[in-house]
Amino acid sequence: MILDFPHAFAADETERRVPDVAAANARLRGHEAPLEALLATLHERFAELLAEAADAALLERCTNALRLAYVRLALRHGRLGNDFHAYHNEGHILDICGSRIARLCDAQGLHALDLRSWCSLLLFGACHDLRQREATQNAAGVGANERASSEESQRILDVCGFSRADDADLYLASELTIAGSTFDARPQAGGYFYNAADLVQAGGALAGRLADTLDVQQPDWRADERVVRAQRLALIAADLDTANVAEPFDKFARSGENLCREREMLSGRSLAAGESALPVLAFLTDGQDRFFFELHHFQSDAGRATFEAGKQANAARLKALSIGVRARIALRGLPANGDEVIAAYRSTLADLVRTPQQELLGVHRG
């Protein structure tokens, strides 16, 4: 591994219970339909790039790694386990490896990247959020969850038939893409979570500053084409990770609600408790506005070309959503709890989805 930080994240109980693809298949039985549909689509999409038997073997190993990561995340924080995270669950893998990579491929062209690069992005989508419960600590700008996920991703590549010698480029790309997805959320008393103030100060995804980190740690990195390629892929990967801003607006807004729910859960606050009212209101208004308009930027040319128009199409509605939630709250008085804020958020969203885009342009321009 190229980044200089402590490597101390051993296999946890989930990794020991699901050590390989066979164990993953056994755990998934009865719940495999969404994943199988994705894998079939991926094999069809990339068939044109399979020039020789080695390419087909590469894609098969890649999709096996995706399968193993999917099951582990579903067990840790998804619908197969008992520690559900509303945002960081196996559905996030389906989003990135499914619709977002499809949009990138359609916009840039299948041959914009070679098969190994596409596989690197798929491995990123599968593995970058594997661990979500590590004690908050950054090293070289990389968060603890990302470091743990990166180390586990290396072990997943090992058990899925990749070689640390022959596939060194894929291991390196996995390390840098996952590291670059670190979105700086500062430690808070009582747990690891985002709040509006952190979002403003954080500086966005580490991927945009990864070259600076490498300059300090590995001053000659630009002489190694594998590192250069991995750093460029990290920019694209970060864009795939945050491309929810370019989803159809109702889906983007629901992802904001899910992230809010997850943050409150991690902070130990019940949405039914009064203490959650103001944090939820701040996150679903100021927090989302600041993330969208101030903090978030697409990092790569490919990401901007693919997703920026979709983001801009959501800008007016996001402003209107925040204004509408504040107006509902102001009319009704201080909400009793976070659940009431989310109800106001959903009602406002339902109204906006029915509102023609042109009626909202004045809000955005204002």
Secondary structure in CASP SS format (residue, H / E / C, confidence):
PFRMAT SS
TARGET T0000
AUTHOR 0000-0000-0000
METHOD secondary structure of the structure
MODEL  1
M C 1.00
I C 1.00
L C 1.00
D C 1.00
F C 1.00
P C 1.00
H C 1.00
A C 1.00
F C 1.00
A C 1.00
A C 1.00
D C 1.00
E H 1.00
T H 1.00
E H 1.00
R H 1.00
R H 1.00
V C 1.00
P C 1.00
D C 1.00
V H 1.00
A H 1.00
A H 1.00
A H 1.00
N H 1.00
A H 1.00
R H 1.00
L H 1.00
R C 1.00
G C 1.00
H C 1.00
E C 1.00
A H 1.00
P H 1.00
L H 1.00
E H 1.00
A H 1.00
L H 1.00
L H 1.00
A H 1.00
T H 1.00
L H 1.00
H H 1.00
E H 1.00
R H 1.00
F C 1.00
A H 1.00
E H 1.00
L H 1.00
L C 1.00
A C 1.00
E C 1.00
A H 1.00
A H 1.00
D H 1.00
A H 1.00
A H 1.00
L H 1.00
L H 1.00
E H 1.00
R H 1.00
C H 1.00
T H 1.00
N H 1.00
A H 1.00
L H 1.00
R H 1.00
L H 1.00
A H 1.00
Y H 1.00
V H 1.00
R H 1.00
L H 1.00
A H 1.00
L H 1.00
R H 1.00
H H 1.00
G C 1.00
R C 1.00
L C 1.00
G C 1.00
N C 1.00
D C 1.00
F C 1.00
H C 1.00
A C 1.00
Y C 1.00
H C 1.00
N C 1.00
E H 1.00
G H 1.00
H H 1.00
I H 1.00
L H 1.00
D H 1.00
I H 1.00
C H 1.00
G H 1.00
S H 1.00
R H 1.00
I H 1.00
A H 1.00
R H 1.00
L H 1.00
C H 1.00
D H 1.00
A H 1.00
Q H 1.00
G C 1.00
L H 1.00
H H 1.00
A H 1.00
L C 1.00
D C 1.00
L H 1.00
R H 1.00
S H 1.00
W H 1.00
C H 1.00
S H 1.00
L H 1.00
L H 1.00
L H 1.00
F H 1.00
G H 1.00
A H 1.00
C H 1.00
H C 1.00
D C 1.00
L C 1.00
R C 1.00
Q C 1.00
R C 1.00
E C 1.00
A C 1.00
T C 1.00
Q C 1.00
N C 1.00
A E 1.00
A C 1.00
G C 1.00
V E 1.00
G C 1.00
A H 1.00
N H 1.00
E H 1.00
R H 1.00
A H 1.00
S H 1.00
S H 1.00
E H 1.00
E H 1.00
S H 1.00
Q H 1.00
R H 1.00
I H 1.00
L H 1.00
D H 1.00
V H 1.00
C C 1.00
G C 1.00
F C 1.00
S C 1.00
R C 1.00
A C 1.00
D C 1.00
D C 1.00
A H 1.00
D H 1.00
L H 1.00
Y H 1.00
L H 1.00
A H 1.00
S H 1.00
E H 1.00
L H 1.00
T H 1.00
I H 1.00
A H 1.00
G H 1.00
S C 1.00
T C 1.00
F E 1.00
D C 1.00
A C 1.00
R C 1.00
P C 1.00
Q E 1.00
A C 1.00
G C 1.00
G E 1.00
Y C 1.00
F C 1.00
Y C 1.00
N C 1.00
A H 1.00
A H 1.00
D H 1.00
L H 1.00
V H 1.00
Q H 1.00
A H 1.00
G C 1.00
G C 1.00
A E 1.00
L H 1.00
A H 1.00
G H 1.00
R H 1.00
L H 1.00
A H 1.00
D H 1.00
T H 1.00
L H 1.00
D H 1.00
V H 1.00
Q H 1.00
Q C 1.00
P C 1.00
D C 1.00
W H 1.00
R H 1.00
A H 1.00
D C 1.00
E H 1.00
R H 1.00
V H 1.00
V H 1.00
R H 1.00
A H 1.00
Q H 1.00
R H 1.00
L H 1.00
A H 1.00
L H 1.00
I H 1.00
A H 1.00
A H 1.00
D H 1.00
L H 1.00
D H 1.00
T C 1.00
A H 1.00
N H 1.00
V H 1.00
A H 1.00
E C 1.00
P C 1.00
F H 1.00
D H 1.00
K H 1.00
F H 1.00
A H 1.00
R H 1.00
S H 1.00
G H 1.00
E H 1.00
N H 1.00
L H 1.00
C H 1.00
R H 1.00
E H 1.00
R H 1.00
E H 1.00
M H 1.00
L H 1.00
S H 1.00
G C 1.00
R C 1.00
S C 1.00
L C 1.00
A C 1.00
A C 1.00
G H 1.00
E H 1.00
S H 1.00
A H 1.00
L H 1.00
P H 1.00
V H 1.00
L H 1.00
A H 1.00
F H 1.00
L H 1.00
T H 1.00
D H 1.00
G H 1.00
Q H 1.00
D H 1.00
R H 1.00
F H 1.00
F H 1.00
F H 1.00
E H 1.00
L H 1.00
H C 1.00
H C 1.00
F C 1.00
Q C 1.00
S C 1.00
D H 1.00
A H 1.00
G H 1.00
R H 1.00
A H 1.00
T H 1.00
F H 1.00
E H 1.00
A H 1.00
G H 1.00
K H 1.00
Q H 1.00
A H 1.00
N H 1.00
A H 1.00
A H 1.00
R H 1.00
L H 1.00
K H 1.00
A H 1.00
L H 1.00
S H 1.00
I H 1.00
G H 1.00
V H 1.00
R H 1.00
A H 1.00
R H 1.00
I H 1.00
A H 1.00
L H 1.00
R H 1.00
G C 1.00
L C 1.00
P C 1.00
A C 1.00
N C 1.00
G H 1.00
D H 1.00
E H 1.00
V H 1.00
I H 1.00
A H 1.00
A H 1.00
Y H 1.00
R H 1.00
S H 1.00
T H 1.00
L H 1.00
A H 1.00
D H 1.00
L H 1.00
V H 1.00
R C 1.00
T C 1.00
P C 1.00
Q H 1.00
Q H 1.00
E H 1.00
L H 1.00
L H 1.00
G H 1.00
V H 1.00
H H 1.00
R H 1.00
G C 1.00
END
